[in-house]
Amino acid sequence: MGHLLLVESWVGAMSSLLPRGIRETGHRFSFVTRDLHHYLRSSPVAGTHPLLGADNVLTAETNDVDGLVEHLARLQPVLGFDGVLTSCDYYLPAVASVAERLGLPGAPPDSVRRACSKDRTRRALREAGLPGPAFALADTTTGLQEAAEALGYPLVLKPVDLCAGMFVSRVDDPEQLREAHRALLEFPVNARGQRRDPLVLLEELLTGPEVSVETVTARGRTTVVGVTDKSVTGAPRFVENGHMFPADLDPAVRAEVAGAAVAAVEALGLDNVVAHTEIKITPDGPRLVEVNPRPAGNRITELVRRVTGIDLAAVAAQVALGEEPELAPVDTGAASAAVAFLLPERAGVIREVRGADELDRHPDVVEWTVKPAGRRTAALTSNNQYLGHVMTTSAEPGAARGRAESLIAGLDVRYDAAEVAA
């Protein structure tokens, strides 16, 4: 039995899925955080929070990487960690540094820092000759305006160090560019108390369907587990509203996007990681959007598990321990699995979500959630504002997506009348 150290986590699904994966592979874990209440306020399940199933819950300043590394090095002789990991993007570089300092399996810290900074990723992929959008970088409004004029509108503005689509905006003219940049400047510190990089990425607007490639790299060899179909809302925001696994693609296109993802992982120098690489299939072929050196979020790992039997959260634990994971798919009876997300129409307080009670009786539904009455919702700006989800499976290839979308469309969110009047 291996002893894993989990350094922080996302507060949503992965804070349940990763502990489950660790336990189901026969291992145990300790959890270190700077603020346990950050998780307890947003428990993904009823009852005891899954992260409290840790053998030890440790408090440390996880935003001070050098201090954290030395603190954990002092604990190592006492607690005996065999591996270290996280599901939260903001702590991936810290985990790589801890693994290096403690002599544990892990990706090279430089490669992780490169993958976690959108500007460094763009440069590395360009240097490797891999397909991506035209781009420019600037840290002032004037610099962005000059870069935009050189690239030509429409463009996509992105912070280089945020996740979940936060502040990613389509801009069609100088005024929209100024507004998007102004909004970003008003968010100088992320949700984990880390001061943000002021650098901003401007990219050519790519058109075409979006997919993600789920891969596992261990001991220098990358295995493609599958390709996920993704859907996003329209401009000006790019919020993911659903996924299906496996993507319904022509085999030649699937091979092309899988090859691009493997090449991107190699170009960034990643090893010993489960990765989630996002790609746009444009009229000119696949274009790399980003490479995330951690398992996919938004319940994509559950879609993969429902179809193939491969639990990528559990695989991430195995890779962190230096084990060779079993990646051969098994027959689960499902040929496709999909998730659709319930999006807020506006900010307000939920009075009820009509239609949710019927989901338990639908034969294709394998899980669903909706926010409870009384919960205040924010306007839709990123993947952080979901009001719930519906996941379905089907024995037919490509059929799960339509069923999930139809069921989510049947839910009716009613808001508090006092909020409407206000």
N, C-alpha and C positions, 0 to 999 in steps of 0.2 A: 504493500500500500504506500503510495507516494503522498507527500505532504506539500501541497501547493500554497503559495502566498498569493492572494487576490488583492491587488492594489486598486482600490476604488472600483467603481462599476457604473454603468448606466443605471438610471433609476427605474427604467421600464422593464420590458420583457426579459432582457438579458440578465437582470439581477435575479431572475428565477431560473432561466434556462442554463446559465453557466454553473450555478451550484448543483442543479440537478445532474448536469453532464459530468461534473466531477464525481459525485456520489455514485452514479450508475457505472462509471468505469472503475469503481473500487478504490477510489482515492478520497482524501480528506483535504480540508483547506483551512487556512487562517485568513482573516480579512483585516486590512489596514485602511483607515480612513481618517481624514481630518475633521469630519463632521458626520457622525452617525445619524443625526436627526435629518440630514438631507435625504436619507433613504427612508426613514421611518415615516416621514411626512407624505411619502409617495409610494407606499407599499403596493406592489403589483398584484398581490393576492390577499385574501382574507386570512386572518389569524397571524401566526408568527412569520415575520419577514424571513425569506429564504437565506438572506445573508447572515441572519442570527444563528443559522445552523453551523456556522464556523466553529472549529475547535477553540479558536482564540479570536476575539475582536480587539484589535489594537488601535490606539490613537496615536497619530503622528502627523506632522506637517508635510503632507504629500506634495505640496506645491514647491517645497524647497528640496530640489532633487539631490543636491550634494549632501544635505543633512539627512535626507531619507535614506540614501544609500549607506551612509556610515552607521545610522541607527540600526538598520536591518542587518548590517554586517556584524554588529555587536550582539544582536539577537540570534544570529545563525547558529552559534555553538549550543545555544539553549533549546531552540525550537526545531532546528534541523529542516530547513526548507529544501525541497527537491526540485522545485520549479517555481516560476513566478509569471503571472499574467494579469491582464485586465481586459474588460470589454469596452472601456471608455477611451475614446480617441485622445482626450486631453492628457492621459497618463501613459500612453504607449511608449513615448521616449523615456520616461522615468523607469518603466518596467525593463526596457532594454538595458539601461544603465545598471539597474539592480542585478539583472542576470549576469552581466559582464563582471561586475564587482564580486559577486558570490560564486562565480564559476559555474553557473547553471545554464542549461540549454536556452537559446534565444537568438533573435535576429541581431545582426550587428547594429549598435546604436546609431551610427551615422546613416545607415540605410533606413531605419525607422524614422529618424528626424527628417530625412529627405521625403519620405512618403507622407508624413503628417503635415508638411508645409506645401500648400498648393503651388506656391511660386517655385520651390525647389523641385517639386515633381515635374512641373512644366519644363523647366530647364533640362532636367535629366532625360526626360523622354525625347525632347527635341534633339539633344546631343546624341542620343542613340538612334536618331532617324526614324522614330516611331510616329505614326499619324496622330495628329491632334489639332485643335483649333489654333488659328493665329492668335497671339496674345501680346499683352504689354503689362508692365507693372509701374505703379506710381504710388506715392504716399501723400500727395497734396491734391486739392481740387484742380489747381492749374495744371499740374502734371497729368492728371487723368483726362482733362479736356484736350490737352495736346495729343495724348496717346489715342484718344477716341477719334480725333480728326484724322490721325494717320491710319488707323485701322478701318474706319468707316462704320457707321451705324447700319443695322441694329447690333447691339453688343450685350454681353452678360457681365454684370459686375459681381465680383465675389470677394469676400474676405479670405485671406490666405490661411486662417487658423480657426475657423468655426465649422460646426457640423450641422447635420439635420436640415440642410438647406437654409440656414439662418442668414438673412440679409442677401441672399442670392437674388438678383433682380435683372430683368430685361430692361434695357434703356434704349430708347429710340432717338433721343435728341439731347442736346446739352442741358436742358432744364431737368429732364428725368435723371440724367447723370448726377447733377448737383443734388437733387432730392435724395437719391439713393445713397450717395456718399455722406450727406448730412445725417441721415438716419444711422448709418454705420458709425459715424463719429460719436454719436450719442450712446454708444455701447462699448466703452473702452475696456471693460473688464467682463470676462465670460462668467457663466453660471457657477464655475468652480473657484471664483476669486482670483483667476489668473489674468494679469494685464495683457491685453491683446497687442499684436503686431499691427502698426498703422498701415502697413503695406497693403495695397489693393490690387487685385487681379482683374484685368479686362480681357474678355475673350470674344472671339468671333462667335456669333449665334449659330449653333449647329442645328440642323433640322433632320427629322427622321425618328424612328422608334428608338427607345432606350432599353438596353439590357444590362445585366450584370453577370460577371463570370465568377463563380465560386471555386476557389482553388485551395490546395493544400501543398505547401512546400516544406519538405523535410529532407535534411541531409543533402541539399543541393538539387533535389529533383522535385519538379512541380507537377501535380496531378490536377486535372480539370474534373471537378465533381459534377458540374453542370452549368447551364446558362439560364438565368431568370429573366422573364419578361417584366418590364416595369412600365407603369403609366404615371404621368404627372399632370398637374393642373396647368392651365394656360397662364400666359403672362398677366401681370408682371412678375409673379412669384413662380417658383418651380417646386411645388409641394407634391411629394409622392402620394398618390391616392390608391394604389393597388399594385399587386405583383402576382405573377403566376410562374410556377415551376413544373416542368421545364418549359422554356420559351418555345413557342410554336414557330420554328425557323426552318428554312431550307437547309439541308445538311451542309451544303457548301458554305453558306453564310455562317452557320454555327461553327464550323471549323475555322473560318476566318476570324471571328470574334474571339474564339478560344485561343487561337495562336497569338492574337494581339495582346491578350491578357497575360499569357505566359511570358511573352517578350517584355512586357512592362514590368512584371515582377522581377525578371532577371536584370533589366536595365537599372532598377532601383537598388539592386544588390540585396534583395530580401531573401531570407532563409529562415526555416523553422517558424513558419507563420501560416495561419489560415487567412486568406486574403479575399477581398470583395472588390472587384474591379468594374467600374461603370464605363459603359461604352455607348456611343450614339452610332446607329447604323444610318449613315447619311447617303445621299445619292452618289457620292464619290467613294463610298466604302466606309468601314469602321473607323471611328475617331475616338481616341481615349479621352475620357472625362476625368477620372481620378482613380487612384489605387489606395484602398484602405487595408492596412496590415492587421486586420482583425476580422472575426466572423461578421457576416452581414447582420444588420439590425432589421427593424420593421417586420419581425417574425419570418424572415426569409429562411433562416435555418430550420424553422419548423416545417416550412413547405418542402424543403429538401428532405427532411427526415420522413415526412408523410409519404413521399414518393419512393425514395431510395433506401430508407432505413438508416442512412448515414446521419448521425447527429454531429453537426459541425461544432457545436459548443463543446461536446465531449471530446471531439477530435482536437480542438484547441488545447484542452487540458492535457491530452496525451502528448501532443507536440511539445508543450511547455515542459514536460517531464522527460523529453528525449525518447519517448516510445515511438514505435512504428505503428501508425494507426491502420486499421482495416478499412479500405476505401472501396471495396467491391460492393456494388448495389445489390439489394435483395428484393424479392417480389413482395411488395406490401399490399397489393391489390388496388393501389391507386396509380393511375397513369398521369394524373395532373392534380395539382393542389394550388389554391389561390387564396389571397387575402385582399379584402377591400376595406378601406378606412372611411369612417364616418367623419365628415368635415363640418366645422361650424360655418353657418351662413353669416354670422356676425358675433360680436361680443354680447354677453348677457348671462343670465342665471337660468339654468335648465329647470323647467317645471316637470317635464316628463319626456321620455322617448317612446313614442307609440310604435307598436309592432315588434318590440324586442322579445316579448313573451312567446311569440310564435316561432322564434328561431330554434328553441329546444326541440320542437316537433319536426323540424325539417331534416330529412334523411341525409342530406349532403353536408350539413353543417357539423364541423368537428370542434369548433370553439368559437365563442363570441364574447364580446364585452361592450358595455356602454357606460358612460359616466352617469352617476346617480343624480337624482333630483337634488337641487340645491347647489350643485357645483357651478361655479362661475367659469365661463369660457372666455377666451380671448379671440380676437379676430384672427383669421387664418393668415399666417405669415411664414410658417415653417412646419416641419414634420412634428413639432412639439405640441401642436394644438389639436391633435385628434380627439374626437369624442367617443371613439370605440372602433371595433373592427368585427368583421365576419370572415371566418376561414372555412372553405369548402374543399372537398376532394371529389374526384370523379374517376371512374374506371375508364373513361374515354380521354384520349390525349387532347389537350387544348380546351376541354369543356368546362373546367372548374372556374375559369375566370368569369364567364358570362353569368354563372349562377351566383357567384359572390357579389358581383356588381348589381345584379337584379335584387338580391336580398338587402343590400345596403341602401339601395334606392327606395326600398319599401319602408325604411325607418323614417319617422317623422319627429323631429326635435321641436318641442314646444318650449318657449321661453316664458319666464315670469312676466306677467302683464305689467307690473310696476316698472320693470326694466324697459319694456317697450314704450310706455308712456314717457319715461325719462328721456 
